[in-house]
């Protein structure tokens, strides 16, 4: 497609041997600044789709994935007009009104011209599909939580940390996240034990040499 351009690939999706959908991708950013929330900038595509084995329908419906740029992480990204929300506020549910674009085809020329914004993705439906009318999950479930008894780090009170000037090792009461390990408060004893072992080894080494 498009002379094999890697920035504008396209894919045909067949179901039971019949063309069901066409996926069109435009990886090109619009550098002119005219592309606002998925608008048609100077790098937008006009893709002509035809069906060699049969005529195109009178019209097709398109779901668009749009964004201001290919590196966009904000809530300006839209899937069929909907967004999952802004960063750190998403809950996995789409927000806003579902927008499925209807595009008329030229049945005489056996072609449909599909605009693809820059950047953008277009999923073209060549027939009825249940997913066309789905804008949101029909049923949601409450989040459940299970308190772990192991491998759970418990920190100090944030209010205490805000006014704290730090503590020495002997005052630290935070436990380890590994079951059976020595708590931080016993770190000094463990260090003393290690020092005694090394001292004994060195003494024994010199004793053998003597």
N, C-alpha and C positions, 0 to 999 in steps of 0.2 A: 504494500500500500504506500502511496505517496513516494514512489521510486525508492522504497526501502529506507526511508528516513527514520533513524532510530528515535527521534524525538516526537514522532507522530504515528505510532503504531496503531493497528486496528485488528480486531479479531471477530470472526463469525462464530456464533454459538448455535449449534443444531440440537434439536430434540426429536428423537425418532426419525432422523433423516430429513427433517424439515427445518429451514432457517427460522430460528426463534428470536434471536437478538443479535445485535451488532454492538461491539464495544469499541469506542473510539477514544484515544488518549492524545492530549496535547501537553507535552512537557515544557513548552516554551513559555517563558515569562514575558509579560508585556512591559518593555522598558520605557515606554512613552509616558506612563502614569495615567493613561486613559482607562485602564482596566480597574474599575472600582467594584469590589465584591463580585468578581466573576463576570464583569462586563466584557463585551466583544472589543478587544483591543486590536492593535495592528498585527499581532501574531495569531489572531484567531483563524480557524480553519473553516472552509466550506467543503464538506466531504460529500461527494456524490456516491450514493449506494444504489446498486441495481441487483436484480435477481436473474441470472442467466437462464435458469430453468423455469421461470414463471414470472408473471407480472407482479409489480409491487402493489401493495394495497393503496387505497385512496388516501390514507393518512397513517402516520406512525406516531407513537408516543415516546417521549424521551425523558429520562431522569438524568439530571446534571449534577456532577460534583464540581464545585467551584471554590476558588480561593484567590486571595490577592497575589500570592506567589507560591512557587513550589516548596518553599521553606516555611510557609505560614503555619503557626501553631495556635493561632487565636480562634475566637469564635466566629470569625468572618468566613470560615469554611462552611459550605452548605451542601447538603445532600438532598436533592429534590426540594430545595427551598427551606429545609430544616437544619437545625444545628443541635449539637449535643451540649452546648453551653460554653462558657468561658473557662479558662484554665483554672484548676483547683476547685471548680464548682460543678463539674460534670457529675451526673448520676446514672449515666448509661441510657437515658431516655431522650428521644428527640423532642425539640421544642420548636414551636412555630407552625405555620400552615404548610401542608403538603402541596407542592407545586410540580405537576407533571405537564410538560410542554407538549402540545399537539402540533405536528408539522404535516402540512399537506404535501402529497407526492404528485409527480407528473406521471400518470398511468400511461399516457401515450408514448412518452420517452422511456418508460420503465425505469424511473430513477427517483430517488428522494435526496434532497440536498439538506444535510444536517450541519448546522453551525456548531463548532466546538470552540469554546472560549480559551483564552490563554492566561494562565494554564487552566486545564479543565479535563473532565472525563464525561463522556456521554454514553449512556446505555440505552440503545434504541430497541424498542419493543415492536415486533412485526405482527403481533397478535394479542389477544386478551391474555392477561397473566394476573393471578391473584395478588402478586406483590405490588401491582400498580396502585392498588387502593390502600395499601398498608402504610400508614404514616407513623404509627406508634404501636407498641406491644399492647395486645388486648387484655393482658393480665400481668400484674406485677406482684412481687413477693417482698416481704420485709426482710431486711438484713439481719442475720443471726450472728452471734459472736460466742466464742468459747474461750474461757480464761485458761491459759496454759499454766501448768504448775512447774514446768521445767523450760529452760532455754528462753526465759522471759526476763529481760533486763529491767530492773526497777531503779529508777533514778531518784535523786533527792527532790524535795518540794521545790517547784519553780520559784515560789516566793522567797525561799531561803537562798536560792542561787542568785537571785537578783541583787541581794545585799551582801553576799558572801565574799570574803577575800581569800578563799581557798582553805584547805586543811592539810595537815601532815598525814603521812601514811597510816599512823596509828589511830587517827581519828576517822578514817574512812570505813564506813559500815556497809558499803555496797557489796553484795555477794557476786560470785561468778556466775556466768550463764552455763557453765559445764557442771553437770551433776557430779558430786563427789570431790570437786576440786577445793583447794584451800581458799577461804575468803580473803579479800584484800587486807582485812585487819590483821591477818596472821602472816603477812608478807615478810615482816621483819624476822620472825622466827624461822621461816623457810630460808631466808638469806643467811642467817646465822648458822643453820644446819649445813648449808652448802659450803660456807667458808670453812667450817670445822673439818669437813670431809676433804677438801682440797689441801688444807694445812697438813692433815695426817698423811696424805699421799706424798706430798713433797718431803716431809720428814722421813718417811720410810725409804724414799728414793736415795736421799743422801746417806742414810744409815747403811744401805746396801753398798754404796760406793765406798764408804769408810771401811 
